[in-house]
Amino acid sequence: MAGRHRDPAHAIHRLADNDRVNDLSFASLLTPEGRALLDEVRGTDPARELAVATRLRREHPAELVSAALAQARLRERAAAKFGVGDAQRMFFTPNGVEQSTRATVATHRAERFRALGVTSVADLCCGVGGDAIALARAGIRVLAVDRDPLTAAVARANADALGLAGLIEVREADVTEVDVSSYDAVFVDPARRGGRGRIFDPEAYSPPLSWAVATALQAPHAALKVAPGIPHEAVPDEAEAEWISDGGDVKEAVLWFGTRPGEVRATLLPGPRVLRGRGLPDPAVRPLGRYLYEPDGAVIRAHLVAEVAEEVDGGLIDETIAYVTADGRRDSPYATAYEITDRLPFNVKRLKALLREREVGILTVKKRGSAVEPEELRRKVLPKPHGRNAVTVFLTRVAGAPTMLLGHPV
């Protein structure tokens, strides 16, 4: 995670409004005065924030008030990942909210470790402690390591706030210098963001993927969190590769060691529902049938569309497009089925007229293999929604031709 494996001199993070979150202001939040102030500003309406800050600064230091309000905003943002109950007790940095693992995903990973018989994990590049918390709640002892002093302090405060300090030891250190030989497993979540945004080259991670793999191979079990767009050819032969989605959104890929080398799987949360690769050849292209199946993003990233096509007795609409078509309907937890009612060549005027004729007021636009932006098309064909019917439009290619498919979920 960005900011977790770098020079401590840069351990200052800025919010959009330029309030600083640094070691000094964070430490002040852990005092009785700071904690009371956090309770007082909880749920502050952003529109009233200036008035609230002005009032509170009459009784409290200005920096403490700013830190409390900034932390309240971070907790509001973090609720989507950690749930309101935990988020309102935890502490965050802006990077920590942005890059921490969603609690549902961290819990899934912790359960996999527990099922492997793991009782202790070295969590390297631990960030604000999201994975360490899930591991500890699974009954696993954790060494959580981060090089950044502020991030390590936040992780330590979170372990204490959630009553897990007895299972989580937080250490401020360079992860490449930590001896992990006494632990059953290693978990590494390297930084994948830099000054210019996301980092796509695994060797540009911090620490590099090659170091993480070498460390993983020394442990009985290991898991390395990587970007979901990692090329399949970059996956080591010794690893199992798992792509994870939560609620239909692809969240991450994980390289597992000490499990099933060479296996590829897609895991869909909640569930979990797991689709394992069977080495099937690419599905054949076939004529468009009555039903269109949209595989989950994790299935697509894992290159397991063939497994879905076999499950629904279907084929591809185009050799380059990950939509599966079939004449019959078969339920699959790994794909969403749509009944197709119309197939049209791409034509904005014709689509607009058709939607007006059918009194469509709710339009969902999906695309795969099309340069058209869904929002742009929606504004053009449905500028003033007022109909009572709903339609899904797929902008795609069928046998190489730009095509619009109309239908609805079934």
Stockholm file with secondary structure:
# STOCKHOLM 1.0

chainA/1-410         MAGRHRDPAHAIHRLADNDRVNDLSFASLLTPEGRALLDEVRGTDPARELAVATRLRREHPAELVSAALAQARLRERAAAKFGVGDAQRMFFTPNGVEQSTRATVATHRAERFRALGVTSVADLCCGVGGDAIALARAGIRVLAVDRDPLTAAVARANADALGLAGLIEVREADVTEVDVSSYDAVFVDPARRGGRGRIFDPEAYSPPLSWAVATALQAPHAALKVAPGIPHEAVPDEAEAEWISDGGDVKEAVLWFGTRPGEVRATLLPGPRVLRGRGLPDPAVRPLGRYLYEPDGAVIRAHLVAEVAEEVDGGLIDETIAYVTADGRRDSPYATAYEITDRLPFNVKRLKALLREREVGILTVKKRGSAVEPEELRRKVLPKPHGRNAVTVFLTRVAGAPTMLLGHPV
#=GR chainA/1-410 SS CTTSSSCGGGCCEECTTCCEECHHHHHHHTSHHHHHHHHHHTTCCGGGHHHHHHHHTTTSCHHHHHHHHHHHHHHHHHHHHHCHHHHTTSCCCHHHHHHSCCHHHHHHHHHHHHHTTCCEEEEESCTTSHHHHHHHHTTCEEEEEESCHHHHHHHHHHHHHTTCTTTEEEEESCGGGCCCTTSSEEEECCBCEETTEECCCGGGSBSCHHHHHHHHTTSSEEEEEECTTCCGGGSCTTCEEEEEEETTEEEEEEEEESSCTTCEEEEEETTTEEEECCCCCCCCBCCCCSEEEEECHHHHHTTCHHHHHHHTTCEESSTTCCCEEESSCCCCTTEEEEEEEEEEESCHHHHHHHHHHTTEEEEEEEESSCCSCHHHHHHHHCSSCCCSEEEEEEEEEETTEEEEEEEEEC
#=GC SS_cons         CTTSSSCGGGCCEECTTCCEECHHHHHHHTSHHHHHHHHHHTTCCGGGHHHHHHHHTTTSCHHHHHHHHHHHHHHHHHHHHHCHHHHTTSCCCHHHHHHSCCHHHHHHHHHHHHHTTCCEEEEESCTTSHHHHHHHHTTCEEEEEESCHHHHHHHHHHHHHTTCTTTEEEEESCGGGCCCTTSSEEEECCBCEETTEECCCGGGSBSCHHHHHHHHTTSSEEEEEECTTCCGGGSCTTCEEEEEEETTEEEEEEEEESSCTTCEEEEEETTTEEEECCCCCCCCBCCCCSEEEEECHHHHHTTCHHHHHHHTTCEESSTTCCCEEESSCCCCTTEEEEEEEEEEESCHHHHHHHHHHTTEEEEEEEESSCCSCHHHHHHHHCSSCCCSEEEEEEEEEETTEEEEEEEEEC
//
